[in-house]
Amino acid sequence: MDTYEINWYNDEKTIILEQVTGQWKWEDIYAMIQKQFAMMDTIEHKAHVILVAPEGHIPVPADALFHLQKIIGEVHRNEGLKILVGAPRLIETLFSMIGRVYKLRDLLADYAFAGSMEEALTIIEKADS
């Protein structure tokens, strides 16, 4: 059983919605990114990604810094903003550290954090206007 769901959020295929639905492993996240990239291969325009974290406590694995640095470096040509909804504050802090330590600030400019789906959609609306 998958620990995530991934679908187009709208008919225009400008937003991909990813939802983590259960206990996950890094392999699940990499598989989700592969599916996301396959979806982006079917379009010729930018698509934003909204990743909704599961509700409740989200443990941050000890090897998170290594994997997040690797994930941030994987960018599809049609990828727009990547917005994490409901991510723990520690993840935001790790992203900031990665930007400084690995000099990935340019790539991190495409990431945003939101407290709700509505806030994520507002961020996208502002970026597209």
RAMOVEN-V543057 format. One record per pair of residues at least 4 apart in sequence whose ideal C-beta (glycine too) atoms are under 8 Angstrom apart, sorted by the first residue. I is the first residue (numbers start at 1). J is the second residue. D is the distance in Angstrom with one decimal. If there is no record, write none. Layout:
I/J/D  I/J/D
//
This chain:
1/22/7.6  2/21/7.4  2/28/7.5  3/20/6.4  3/21/5.9  3/22/4.4  3/23/6.3  3/24/4.4  3/25/7.7  3/28/4.7  4/18/6.2  4/19/6.3  4/20/5.1  4/21/5.9  4/24/6.9  4/28/6.1  4/29/8.0  4/32/4.9  5/17/7.9  5/18/7.3  5/19/4.8  5/21/5.9  6/16/6.5  6/17/7.3  6/18/4.9  6/19/7.7  6/32/5.8  6/35/5.2  6/36/6.2  6/39/7.3  7/16/7.4  7/17/5.7  8/13/5.2  8/15/7.2  8/16/6.3  8/17/7.5  8/39/7.1  9/15/3.9  9/16/6.6  9/17/4.2  9/50/6.8  10/14/6.0  10/15/5.5  13/39/7.9  13/42/7.7  13/43/5.3  13/45/7.8  13/47/6.2  14/45/7.0  14/46/7.3  14/47/5.5  14/48/6.6  14/80/7.9  14/128/8.0  15/47/6.4  15/48/5.0  15/49/7.5  15/50/6.2  15/124/6.6  16/36/5.7  16/39/5.9  16/40/7.6  16/47/5.7  16/48/7.4  16/49/4.9  16/50/7.2  17/50/5.3  17/52/7.1  18/32/5.9  18/36/6.8  18/49/6.4  18/50/6.9  18/51/4.6  18/52/7.0  19/51/7.8  19/52/4.6  20/24/5.6  20/28/8.0  20/51/7.3  20/52/7.0  20/53/5.9  20/54/5.0  21/54/6.7  22/54/7.1  24/28/4.4  24/29/6.5  25/29/7.8  26/30/6.4  26/61/7.5  26/63/7.5  26/67/5.1  27/31/6.3  28/32/6.3  29/33/6.6  29/67/7.3  29/71/6.8  30/34/6.6  30/71/7.8  31/35/6.6  32/36/6.3  33/37/6.3  33/71/6.8  33/74/6.1  34/38/6.5  35/39/6.5  36/40/6.5  36/49/6.4  36/76/7.4  37/41/6.5  37/74/8.0  37/76/4.9  38/42/7.5  39/43/7.7  39/47/7.6  40/47/5.8  40/76/4.6  40/77/7.7  40/78/4.3  40/79/6.3  41/76/7.9  41/78/7.8  43/47/6.1  43/78/5.8  44/78/7.4  45/78/6.6  46/78/5.7  46/79/7.1  46/80/4.1  47/78/5.7  47/79/6.9  47/80/6.0  48/80/4.1  48/81/4.5  48/82/7.4  48/83/6.9  48/124/5.0  48/127/7.6  49/79/6.8  49/80/7.5  49/81/7.2  49/82/4.7  49/83/7.0  50/83/5.0  50/85/6.2  50/117/7.1  50/120/4.9  50/121/7.9  50/124/7.8  51/82/7.0  51/83/7.1  51/84/5.2  51/85/6.8  51/87/7.9  52/85/4.6  52/86/6.2  52/117/6.9  53/58/5.7  53/84/6.7  53/85/6.5  53/86/4.2  53/87/5.1  53/88/7.6  54/58/6.4  54/86/7.8  55/86/7.0  58/87/7.4  58/88/5.3  58/91/8.0  60/64/5.0  60/88/6.6  60/90/5.1  60/91/6.7  60/94/7.4  61/67/7.7  63/67/6.0  64/68/5.7  64/91/7.8  64/94/5.9  65/69/6.3  65/94/6.0  65/97/7.0  65/98/6.8  66/70/6.6  67/71/6.1  68/72/6.1  68/91/7.7  68/94/5.7  68/95/6.8  68/98/5.8  69/73/6.7  69/98/5.1  69/102/5.2  69/104/7.1  70/74/7.1  72/95/7.6  72/98/6.2  72/104/5.5  72/107/5.4  72/108/6.6  72/111/7.5  73/104/6.9  73/107/6.8  75/79/5.6  75/107/6.5  75/110/7.8  79/110/7.3  80/110/7.1  80/124/7.8  80/127/7.3  81/110/5.6  81/111/7.5  81/112/6.0  81/123/6.8  81/124/6.1  81/127/5.7  82/110/5.8  82/111/5.1  82/112/7.5  83/111/7.5  83/112/4.7  83/113/7.2  83/114/5.4  83/120/4.4  83/123/5.8  83/124/7.1  84/91/6.8  84/111/7.2  84/112/7.5  84/113/5.3  84/114/7.2  85/113/7.9  85/114/4.9  85/115/7.3  85/116/6.6  85/117/5.9  85/119/7.6  85/120/5.2  86/114/8.0  86/115/7.1  86/116/7.8  87/91/4.3  87/92/6.7  87/113/5.9  88/92/7.8  89/93/6.4  90/94/6.3  91/95/6.5  91/113/7.9  92/96/6.6  92/113/5.4  93/97/6.5  94/98/6.2  95/99/6.6  95/108/6.1  95/111/6.3  96/100/6.8  97/101/5.7  98/102/5.3  98/104/5.8  98/108/7.2  99/103/7.7  99/104/5.5  99/105/4.5  99/108/4.5  100/105/7.6  104/108/5.7  105/109/6.9  107/111/7.8  112/120/7.6  112/123/5.2  114/119/3.9  114/120/4.1  114/123/6.1  115/119/5.4  116/120/7.1  117/121/6.4  118/122/6.5  119/123/6.5  120/124/6.7  121/125/6.2  122/126/6.4  123/127/6.4  124/128/6.1  125/129/6.4
//
